[in-house]
Amino acid sequence: MTTPSSPTRLIVLRGNSASGKSSVATGLRERYGRGLALVRQDTLRREVLRERDVPGGANIGLIDLTVRHALAHGFHTVLEGILCTAHYGEMLAGLLADHPGRTHCYYLDVSFEETLARHATKPIADEVSEHQLREWYRPLDVLPGGVETVVPATSPLEGTIGRVLRESGLCEGVRAEAGLTGRTLWS
């Protein structure tokens, strides 16, 4: 994938529907700029392959290959999606084990009630029913081994973005590019 001295960062953002994964990923990209690949589960599964989320689905291998390709070409990479442990756990474990650079995983934890409230504000609210959301919802579906930082629903978006930038070390790239080496971009 990458050399042992790889400076690339792999960031995995997981959580239930409407937990804020896409918003955090978009914020990271906006703050960091070029050099950050954004791999979205929904884009590869729903748009590229038009596949349902099933065990052993073709999207799992495509996600794996896409992340590995971006990292091998020197891109910091953010992988975001529901990525339920039952279907994606093995693939994610392989990515984490094989990436020689810094890796940070976050699970955005929201209650089902909060999922419903947030979902109601989305453009697809009329297409996805409460029943479907309930079927998809997995409470605290964290990866084994304590590899994920659980981010509560009370964490504000800007605070979560700033936290991920700091903890992953990506903030140095943001600060250098912005010419703000002595100041902080977030609170």
Secondary structure, DSSP 4 states (H G I P E B T S, - for coil): ---TT---EEEEEEESTTSSHHHHHHHHHHHH-TTEEEEEHHIIIIIIS-----TT-HHHHHHHHHHHHHHHTT-EEEEEE---HHHHHHHHHHHHHH--SEEEEEEEE--HHHHHHHHTTSTTTTTS-HHHHHHH--TT-PPTTS-EEEEETTS-HHHHHHHHHHHHTTHHHHHHHHT-TTS-S--
